[in-house]
Amino acid sequence: MTEELFVKDVMSRPVTIAKSAVITEALDKMLDQGIDPLIVVNNSAVVGTVSRGSVAEKLGMKHNSAISPNSIHVANTVEEDFTTVYPDQDIEILVPLLQAYKLVVVYDEDHRLIGKVSAEDLLKVYRPNAALEDVMEEACTIDIEERVVHLRRRMLDDHITQFIVTDQDQVAGIVTETDVAVAMRNFREIVDDKHQDHRIRNLLVKDIMSKPVLSVPDSVSVDAVIDLMVSKHISAVPVTRDDCLAGLVTRKSLIRAL
């Protein structure tokens, strides 16, 4: 099957945002369309990407506490977590690229932007031939009463994008870069500048986590997990065994298994 598939068969419409736009607009666009990241353009030229994680990091910085989220521009959060391909290249080229980059940008022969391929785009049609246990990774956990400032530090220091939230060793929720970004945006908008430092230190994981958690038993197929992730536009699914947390399937772990 793979010999007959090309980049143009899996690419989707590119979703862009101007470098001059504000990060709240970028975040809303990602949430509304269920994508991450966006392609950042300047006068129609691709200059980088902006992700939910980069928005969360920017809004969580102490020196930005006096600045309204609606005054911070995408230009201040641009990342270069992408590479480029052409539509007639074989689909196989996408696997190592998406193992290294979050997004693949598709250009035509005149170097015009015509599409993009994310892990979700590729997994819709090209899937690992593996057992569920072979695509699982260890689930990072955090206590429900932990402070969000400590959560952010672990995310940044250890490059972790999601944590399973536990309450007395039971799964209580999940907290991701998306939850942090939304919480930081809402927090900055409703709390006065002079109270932000004190209030943010008292913000707990249970205040921002997503619940209930969409999880699957370890008896399901890899295809079933991917179908769930694609339909819900989620980046990770916890796997349980005998009602206990056994691991986590992520877009990254699936792409690594290809």
PADO-323379 format. One line per 5 residues: number of its first residue (from 0); for each residue x, y, z of N, C-alpha, C. Coordinates in steps of 0.001 Angstrom, whole numbers, padded with zeros to 6 digits. Layout:
# residues N
NUM> X,Y,Z,X,Y,Z,X,Y,Z; ...
END
This chain:
# residues 258
0> 000828,-001212,000000,000000,000000,000000,000855,001251,000000; 001949,001262,000749,002728,002487,000899,003373,002923,-000399; 003691,001939,-001334,004320,002305,-002593,003397,003161,-003453; 002092,003100,-003214,001133,003818,-004032,000650,005114,-003387; 001147,005409,-002189,000714,006620,-001493,001808,007682,-001526
5> 001358,008915,-001689,002281,010037,-001747,001876,011083,-000709; 002733,012049,-000518,002458,013114,000440,001108,013764,000156; 000797,013966,-001116,-000460,014628,-001483,-001690,013818,-001049; -001518,012516,-000808,-002635,011667,-000402,-002957,011787,001085; -002036,012317,001870,-002272,012424,003315,-002267,013856,003827
10> -001783,014783,003014,-001701,016165,003490,-003097,016759,003661; -003177,017740,004532,-004440,018449,004762,-004241,019940,004512; -005332,020656,004558,-005291,022095,004299,-004404,022791,005329; -003501,023647,004898,-002659,024355,005863,-003463,025397,006626; -003302,025427,007931,-003976,026419,008762,-002906,027388,009254
15> -003055,028628,008872,-002010,029613,009135,-002493,030724,010064; -001516,031450,010579,-001798,032655,011351,-000676,033650,011096; -001036,034909,011067,-000046,035941,010784,000909,036129,011957; 002132,036423,011634,003148,036696,012642,002736,037862,013541; 001935,038784,012990,001513,039980,013726,000284,039744,014599
20> -000362,038571,014492,-001547,038280,015304,-001151,038109,016762; -002139,038140,017654,-001859,037954,019080,-002005,036478,019439; -001343,036071,020524,-001309,034644,020851,-002661,034105,021300; -003538,034967,021806,-004872,034484,022173,-005652,034074,020929; -005450,034794,019839,-006088,034420,018569,-005540,033080,018082
25> -004234,032899,018241,-003611,031632,017831,-004149,030474,018658; -004243,030679,019976,-004741,029624,020853,-006187,029275,020516; -007024,030277,020324,-008431,030025,019980,-008554,029271,018660; -007706,029600,017710,-007750,028943,016405,-007352,027476,016530; -006333,027201,017340,-005916,025811,017555,-007012,025012,018251
30> -007642,025621,019257,-008702,024926,019993,-009934,024711,019117; -010323,025718,018355,-011516,025626,017511,-011364,024549,016430; -010148,024433,015883,-009936,023521,014765,-009275,022205,015176; -008980,022074,016458,-008412,020829,016954,-007058,020499,016379; -006206,021529,016200,-004883,021297,015624,-003798,021904,016493
35> -002584,021443,016284,-001419,021937,017009,-000176,021406,016305; 000670,022272,015758,000677,023723,015836,000017,024385,014620; 000055,025734,014611,-000332,026519,013453,000926,026898,012675; 000754,027133,011387,001841,027629,010554,001833,029148,010628; 002965,029738,010968,003068,031191,011084,003600,031759,009768
40> 002881,032763,009250,003281,033364,007979,003514,034860,008143; 004372,035378,007281,004637,036809,007208,004659,037180,005735; 003647,037929,005296,003502,038267,003878,003491,037006,003012; 002734,036007,003461,002517,034738,002756,003698,033774,002836; 004798,034202,003412,005957,033319,003547,005926,032621,004904
45> 006216,031314,004918,006248,030563,006172,007495,030953,006961; 007288,031363,008221,008422,031774,009059,008600,030869,010270; 007642,029947,010499,007758,029054,011646,006410,028500,012058; 006336,028062,013299,005087,027530,013842,004847,028141,015217; 003600,028060,015667,003250,028425,017034,002409,027288,017590
50> 002766,026816,018775,002100,025654,019363,001398,026032,020664; 000571,025116,021131,-000083,025313,022427,000964,025376,023533; 002011,024569,023383,003075,024570,024379,003820,025889,024441; 004102,026488,023281,004822,027766,023274,003958,028891,023835; 002632,028811,023595,001718,029797,024181,001676,029643,025696
55> 001597,028394,026167,001588,028144,027614,002855,028660,028266; 003988,028424,027620,005265,028875,028184,005333,030396,028247; 004905,031061,027188,004959,032526,027154,004023,033138,028199; 002820,032607,028331,001865,033158,029295,002251,032846,030737; 003052,031815,030937,003455,031445,032286,004675,032182,032802
60> 005330,032947,031930,006532,033670,032344,006180,034826,033266; 006904,034914,034365,006614,035941,035366,006755,037344,034811; 007763,037562,033954,007983,038924,033454,006910,039364,032453; 005997,038424,032088,004875,038804,031228,003592,039048,032022; 003676,038946,033348,002461,039012,034167,001721,040339,034054
65> 002452,041408,033757,001809,042723,033658,001297,043005,032246; 001509,042065,031339,001113,042260,029943,-000142,041440,029659; -001129,042069,029088,-002354,041349,028728,-002050,040305,027661; -002660,039118,027768,-002468,038097,026719,-002847,038612,025337; -003752,039587,025305,-004181,040152,024029,-003196,041177,023471
70> -002062,041340,024168,-001040,042275,023703,000266,041575,023332; 000289,040242,023486,001489,039480,023147,001307,038891,021752; 002257,039173,020884,002117,038768,019487,002739,037401,019211; 002206,036772,018182,002697,035460,017770,004195,035505,017472; 004672,036629,016984,006098,036773,016662,006989,036439,017850
75> 006460,036614,019063,007248,036354,020269,007247,034882,020678; 006499,034049,019971,006411,032630,020334,006747,031705,019165; 007259,032272,018082,007518,031474,016879,008611,030435,017142; 008318,029190,016723,009284,028096,016799,009632,027647,015382; 010686,026880,015255,011073,026343,013947,010950,024821,013954
80> 009865,024329,014554,009648,022888,014689,008909,022346,013468; 009500,022537,012282,008882,022054,011056,009956,021819,010001; 009575,021068,008986,010414,020882,007807,009501,020865,006589; 010060,020714,005402,009257,020845,004187,009425,019648,003250; 008361,019391,002471,008371,018348,001441,007555,018846,000254
85> 007545,018002,-000796,006737,018285,-001977,005647,017227,-002114; 004533,017553,-002744,003363,016662,-002742,003573,015315,-003431; 004491,015225,-004391,004674,013986,-005135,005733,013072,-004533; 006250,013417,-003371,007210,012540,-002704,006472,011379,-002042; 007171,010259,-001898,006578,009062,-001316,006211,009297,000144
90> 005131,008661,000586,004659,008817,001960,005707,008373,002985; 006576,007448,002579,007588,006926,003502,008503,008016,004042; 008687,009079,003278,009581,010144,003708,009056,010860,004948; 007735,010772,005167,007119,011500,006276,007436,010892,007642; 007699,009590,007679,007901,008925,008970,009101,009489,009728
95> 010321,009482,009153,011447,010055,009896,011314,011553,010144; 010642,012249,009243,010480,013690,009425,009583,014000,010616; 008471,013252,010743,007564,013494,011862,008092,012922,013173; 009094,012062,013098,009771,011623,014314,010694,012711,014837; 011093,013628,013940,012022,014702,014316,011345,016060,014471
100> 010247,016270,013748,009564,017564,013754,008082,017385,014086; 007484,018451,014586,006068,018389,014936,005170,018532,013717; 005698,019166,012670,004870,019450,011498,005717,019389,010233; 005096,018914,009157,005722,018928,007839,004899,019846,006943; 005545,020844,006379,004894,021816,005501,005086,021368,004054
105> 004020,021453,003265,004069,021001,001877,004064,022208,000937; 005080,022255,000062,005196,023309,-000942,004967,022730,-002336; 004480,023575,-003248,004430,023159,-004645,005763,023503,-005305; 005871,023260,-006610,007158,023463,-007295,007577,024925,-007338; 006614,025822,-007103,006931,027254,-007069,007154,027752,-005644
110> 007309,026815,-004723,007568,027107,-003313,006409,027865,-002663; 005205,027527,-003090,004010,028091,-002465,003423,027067,-001505; 002942,027545,-000374,002356,026679,000639,001040,026091,000145; 000951,024739,000121,-000281,024112,-000355,-000847,023089,000625; -000106,022754,001670,-000625,021765,002604,000274,021574,003803
115> -000153,020694,004692,000661,020349,005856,000354,018903,006227; 001317,018269,006873,001115,016920,007387,001548,016901,008847; 000618,016535,009711,000902,016359,011132,000886,014869,011435; 001232,014524,012666,001164,013120,013076,-000253,012586,012904; -001238,013394,013249,-002636,012959,013110,-002994,012706,011654
120> -002540,013586,010758,-002819,013396,009329,-002261,012062,008838; -001006,011773,009215,-000368,010542,008750,-001037,009304,009341; -001375,009363,010623,-001952,008195,011297,-003358,007847,010803; -004003,008774,010140,-005319,008472,009579,-005239,007375,008514; -004106,007314,007827,-004001,006361,006713,-002811,005411,006830
125> -001864,005702,007703,-000641,004914,007785,-000378,004608,009250; -000527,003332,009626,-000537,002988,011045,000483,001906,011381; 000950,001886,012628,001913,000859,013031,001291,-000533,012997; 002054,-001484,012536,001638,-002879,012586,002247,-003462,013860; 001625,-003174,014982,002205,-003536,016280,001110,-003783,017299
130> 001483,-004490,018359,000569,-004695,019479,000513,-003429,020322; -000553,-003277,021073,-000723,-002077,021879,000443,-001866,022840; 000916,-002937,023455,002008,-002798,024432,003286,-002290,023785; 003405,-002481,022450,004608,-002045,021749,004575,-000564,021384; 003417,000072,021505,003334,001505,021200,003065,002334,022455
135> 003053,001667,023607,002853,002383,024866,004169,002949,025373; 004078,004045,026109,005223,004575,026827,004837,004752,028292; 005828,004949,029120,005546,005124,030540,004752,006406,030763; 003737,006332,031585,002912,007502,031875,003532,008306,033015; 003748,009588,032782,004234,010477,033833,003026,010935,034649
140> 003135,010868,035950,002011,011223,036815,002345,012418,037692; 001284,013064,038155,001436,014188,039076,000244,014173,040028; 000484,014532,041262,-000582,014499,042262,-001574,015631,042042; -002823,015348,042329,-003904,016301,042111,-003733,017588,042930; -003017,017508,044064,-002826,018669,044933,-001522,019424,044634
145> -000792,018982,043602,000462,019660,043259,000181,021045,042706; 001110,021961,042911,000934,023330,042413,001251,023390,040917; 000528,024256,040211,000707,024399,038771,002106,024918,038438; 002683,025752,039303,004043,026253,039041,005042,025094,039008; 004833,024088,039842,005706,022916,039842,005433,022044,038617
150> 004173,021954,038203,003815,021242,036982,004528,021857,035778; 004469,023175,035667,005105,023872,034548,006603,023634,034549; 007211,023650,035719,008655,023444,035787,009022,022053,035312; 008238,021050,035690,008503,019685,035232,008308,019568,033717; 007277,020227,033202,007046,020209,031763,008231,020789,031005
155> 008734,021927,031480,009822,022614,030797,011145,021878,030967; 011451,021470,032189,012749,020841,032462,012867,019454,031842; 011764,018691,031859,011820,017305,031404,011178,017089,030036; 010740,018181,029411,010128,018127,028072,008948,017151,028036; 008084,017278,029020,006892,016431,029121,005676,017268,028720
160> 004849,016727,027844,003711,017503,027347,002392,017167,028021; 002339,016031,028736,001113,015690,029452,001417,014817,030665; 000608,014990,031703,000719,014195,032918,-000638,013572,033227; -000609,012345,033713,-001806,011740,034274,-001903,012214,035719; -003062,012751,036082,-003264,013281,037431,-003808,012178,038319
165> -003167,011995,039467,-003591,010929,040384,-004059,011504,041720; -005003,010792,042316,-005524,011127,043639,-005516,009837,044459; -004554,009743,045375,-004370,008517,046160,-004217,007296,045244; -003334,007466,044264,-002956,006410,043307,-004053,006041,042313; -005159,006773,042314,-006223,006551,041338,-006189,007663,040284
170> -006446,007293,039039,-006460,008286,037965,-007629,009246,038163; -007306,010539,038234,-008335,011551,038484,-008540,012472,037289; -007554,012537,036398,-007654,013442,035260,-006387,013414,034447; -006289,014323,033494,-005087,014491,032697,-004847,015984,032541; -003585,016376,032533,-003258,017786,032356,-002200,017884,031267
175> -002469,018729,030286,-001615,018848,029112,-001186,020298,028906; -000352,020505,027895,000043,021866,027528,-001183,022711,027196; -002193,022082,026625,-003419,022808,026293,-004100,023333,027552; -004213,022485,028570,-004831,022905,029830,-004064,024069,030454; -002732,023986,030404,-001907,025049,030972,-002089,026340,030189
180> -002086,026254,028865,-002242,027448,028034,-003584,028139,028289; -004659,027348,028308,-005999,027916,028543,-006088,028515,029944; -005559,027804,030930,-005615,028290,032309,-004825,029583,032477; -003644,029643,031888,-002820,030847,031995,-003478,032031,031303; -004094,031786,030146,-004790,032862,029438,-005945,033394,030281
185> -006778,032495,030796,-007923,032907,031606,-007470,033606,032883; -006421,033073,033497,-005898,033640,034739,-005409,035069,034521; -004629,035259,033447,-004090,036597,033170,-005192,037609,032866; -006292,037128,032325,-007362,038044,031929,-008246,038471,033096; -008370,037624,034133,-009329,037933,035198,-008694,038365,036512
190> -007379,038148,036676,-006734,038487,037940,-005902,039756,037773; -006072,040708,038690,-005316,041952,038648,-003820,041681,038724; -003052,042529,038065,-001597,042351,038009,-000975,042190,039390; -001379,043018,040339,-000737,043030,041648,-001017,041764,042459; -002046,041013,042072,-002390,039792,042803,-001936,038519,042076
195> -001419,038671,040854,-001153,037495,040027,-000096,036583,040619; 001021,037143,041073,002116,036313,041568,001665,035438,042736; 000917,036019,043668,000437,035274,044829,-000600,034234,044422; -001536,034639,043561,-002630,033741,043178,-002129,032560,042352; -001177,032823,041466,-000711,031745,040592,000052,030693,041380
200> 000685,031094,042471,001416,030142,043300,000461,029217,044065; -000776,029649,044203,-001764,028839,044903,-002664,028043,043952; -002395,028158,042664,-003176,027420,041672,-002729,025960,041664; -003684,025040,041794,-003371,023615,041884,-003706,022883,040587; -003076,021739,040415,-003322,020920,039226,-004803,020594,039086
205> -005476,020309,040194,-006902,019956,040127,-007749,021107,039605; -007227,022337,039673,-007974,023500,039195,-007959,023608,037673; -006999,022972,037005,-006865,023162,035556,-006947,021860,034758; -006929,020707,035422,-006882,019427,034703,-008181,019168,033944; -008088,018280,032948,-009264,017840,032200,-009775,016536,032802
210> -011080,016426,032939,-011692,015207,033450,-013109,015109,032894; -013677,013908,032808,-013033,012617,033071,-012017,012280,031985; -011170,011306,032250,-010125,010924,031313,-010660,009885,030330; -010370,010093,029050,-010676,009079,028048,-009548,008055,028080; -009839,006855,028523,-008823,005808,028614,-009320,004550,027908
215> -008388,003619,027684,-008746,002354,027031,-008124,001205,027810; -008756,000028,027807,-008136,-001151,028411,-007034,-001681,027502; -006107,-002440,028068,-004988,-002933,027269,-005382,-004048,026296; -006657,-004393,026269,-007138,-005428,025354,-007540,-004876,023987; -007617,-003549,023833,-008067,-002972,022570,-006934,-002972,021545
220> -007292,-002762,020297,-006306,-002735,019217,-005692,-001346,019063; -004552,-001313,018406,-003906,-000030,018112,-004811,000814,017223; -005468,000184,016259,-006373,000919,015376,-007487,001609,016162; -008022,000932,017169,-009099,001508,017976,-008612,002730,018742; -007382,002672,019235,-006813,003804,019967,-006600,004982,019022
225> -006068,004709,017843,-005841,005785,016877,-007162,006413,016448; -008172,005582,016210,-009484,006110,015828,-010023,007055,016909; -009829,006688,018162,-010278,007533,019267,-009515,008849,019289; -008202,008775,019127,-007378,009987,019161,-007708,010929,018010; -007932,010361,016830,-008243,011186,015659,-009622,011820,015791
230> -010604,011043,016241,-011975,011568,016335,-012104,012650,017404; -011326,012526,018475,-011406,013485,019578,-010320,014560,019501; -009421,014451,018523,-008297,015387,018384,-007492,015489,019681; -007157,014325,020242,-006376,014304,021470,-005010,013683,021180; -004020,014097,021950,-002638,013695,021669,-002187,012487,022470
235> -002964,012063,023465,-002551,010943,024309,-003758,010234,024902; -003623,008918,025092,-004680,008113,025703,-004053,007188,026741; -004481,007275,028006,-003994,006335,029020,-004520,004928,028764; -003688,003947,029084,-004063,002541,028941,-004121,001926,030335; -005207,001194,030601,-005376,000579,031916,-005316,-000939,031819
240> -004880,-001529,032916,-004865,-002994,033048,-005376,-003331,034443; -006478,-004074,034512,-007093,-004403,035797,-007388,-003134,036602; -007909,-002122,035896,-008302,-000837,036495,-007122,-000028,037031; -005906,-000428,036684,-004710,000328,037092,-004038,000907,035852; -003353,002023,036010,-002671,002676,034902,-001497,001821,034435
245> -001517,001436,033158,-000467,000578,032610,000517,001344,031736; 000071,002467,031178,000944,003232,030297,000162,004277,029533; 000810,004809,028506,000218,005902,027743,000550,005700,026268; -000444,005904,025419,-000203,005930,023979,-000291,007379,023528; 000736,007854,022856,000771,009227,022372,000991,009241,020864
250> 000759,010390,020269,001044,010516,018835,002523,010225,018576; 003373,010709,019465,004812,010490,019286,005162,009002,019375; 004562,008298,020328,004878,006872,020463,004386,006081,019259; 003273,006505,018674,002750,005843,017484,003638,006094,016266; 004083,007337,016114,004963,007659,014998,006299,006937,015133
255> 006793,006811,016372,008049,006081,016592,007923,004622,016193; 006704,004068,016281,006487,002658,015996,006320,002353,014511; 006237,003384,013690,006053,003158,012248,007325,002601,011602
END
